[in-house]
Amino acid sequence: MSLVVKRYKKLVKELLFAYSELEYVDEVLKEAHTDFEIFYQDYCKRNDVPLEKMNKKNAAKLEKIYPKVETKTDETGIIQYEQDNTDKENHKVFQRMYRIIAKKLHPDKFANQEQTLEVLEKIEAFKQATGAYNKKNWAKFLDICEKYDILPTRYEKINALIRDAISDIGKEVNNKKLSFSWRLYECEDDVNCKEKIIKDFLYQLFKYRR
């Protein structure tokens, strides 16, 4: 196995780890956002914070901080993103690998075969690979490629793309961990810690301090 192939396989593992961390953070934040809102509202009531008045006064600021984001979806419900020319060019690297997956694992290939456990696993792998490809989840996509010995033709190019993806995911994880919801989550059962987070939030948002 050449050095560049070893590097590729190592990067795929690093990408999988980075993506699993992002999934973990996202999963935690689903509940953490709700917990933050509940504790925030309760804190304001207990401390007579004129929240409704401040919200009206700072409506424009709130709109700027929390803008409405519109997303377009196709008939499958998958979010569609605008792609620039560079992104489209990079996408071709994965597109070549997806074509190989389709040749090996497409359900039509097994239409006249007995639906054994192995065949069903390959059909399911194709569905998973298609979903990952459409959503640009390259960690999951490349993991399936690895399982079925589907390797890229241009290692230098894809290695660079994987490094960029790992870096982008790392930045996203770090940004999410800076959120007030995550900080409140890290307080666990420490009420004083939670109240300090809420005070910081109120001051940052409204310059409100008691």
GIJO-V758465 format. One record per pair of residues at least 4 apart in sequence whose C-alpha atoms are under 7 Angstrom apart, sorted by the first residue. I is the first residue (numbers start at 1). J is the second residue. D is the distance in whole Angstrom. If there is no record, write none. Layout:
i: [I	I]
j: [J	J]
d: [D	D]
This chain:
i: [1	1	2	3	4	4	5	6	7	8	8	8	9	10	11	11	12	12	12	13	14	15	15	15	15	16	16	17	18	18	18	18	19	19	19	20	21	22	22	22	23	24	25	26	28	29	29	29	31	32	32	32	32	33	33	34	35	36	36	36	37	38	39	40	40	41	42	43	44	44	44	45	50	51	52	53	54	55	58	59	60	61	62	63	71	72	72	73	73	73	73	74	74	74	83	83	84	85	86	87	88	91	92	93	94	95	96	97	97	97	98	99	100	101	102	105	105	105	105	106	106	107	107	115	115	116	117	118	119	120	121	122	123	124	125	125	126	127	128	129	129	129	130	131	132	132	132	132	132	133	133	133	137	138	139	140	141	142	143	144	145	145	145	146	146	154	155	156	157	158	159	160	161	162	163	164	165	166	167	168	169	170	171	172	173	174	175	177	177	178	178	179	180	180	181	182	183	184	184	187	187	190	191	192	193	194	195	196	197	198	199	200	201	202	202	202	203	203	203]
j: [5	6	6	7	8	155	9	10	11	12	155	159	13	14	15	162	16	139	142	17	18	19	139	162	166	20	139	21	22	166	169	170	23	139	169	24	25	26	169	173	27	28	29	30	32	33	181	182	35	36	181	182	185	37	181	38	39	40	181	184	41	42	43	44	198	45	46	47	48	49	51	49	54	55	56	57	58	59	62	63	64	65	66	67	79	79	80	77	78	79	80	78	79	80	87	88	88	89	90	91	92	95	96	158	98	99	100	101	150	152	102	103	104	105	106	109	122	123	126	123	126	111	123	119	120	120	121	122	123	124	125	126	127	128	129	144	130	131	132	133	141	144	134	135	136	137	138	140	141	137	138	141	141	142	143	144	145	146	147	148	149	150	151	150	151	158	159	160	161	162	163	164	165	166	167	168	169	170	171	172	173	174	175	176	177	178	179	182	183	182	183	183	184	197	185	186	187	194	197	193	194	194	195	196	197	198	199	200	201	202	203	204	205	206	207	208	207	208	209]
d: [6	7	6	6	6	7	6	6	6	6	7	6	7	6	6	7	6	7	7	6	6	6	6	7	6	6	5	6	6	6	7	7	6	7	7	6	6	6	7	6	6	6	6	6	6	6	7	7	6	6	5	6	6	6	5	6	6	6	6	7	6	6	6	6	6	6	6	6	6	5	7	6	6	6	6	6	6	6	6	6	6	6	6	5	7	6	5	5	5	4	5	6	7	7	6	6	6	6	6	6	7	6	6	7	6	6	7	6	7	6	6	6	6	6	5	7	6	6	6	7	6	6	5	6	6	6	6	6	6	6	6	6	6	6	6	7	6	6	6	6	5	7	6	6	6	5	7	6	5	6	7	6	6	6	6	6	6	6	6	7	6	5	7	6	7	6	6	6	6	6	6	6	6	6	6	6	6	6	6	6	6	6	6	6	6	6	7	5	7	7	7	6	6	7	6	6	7	6	6	6	6	6	6	6	6	6	6	6	6	6	6	6	6	6	7	6	4	5	6]
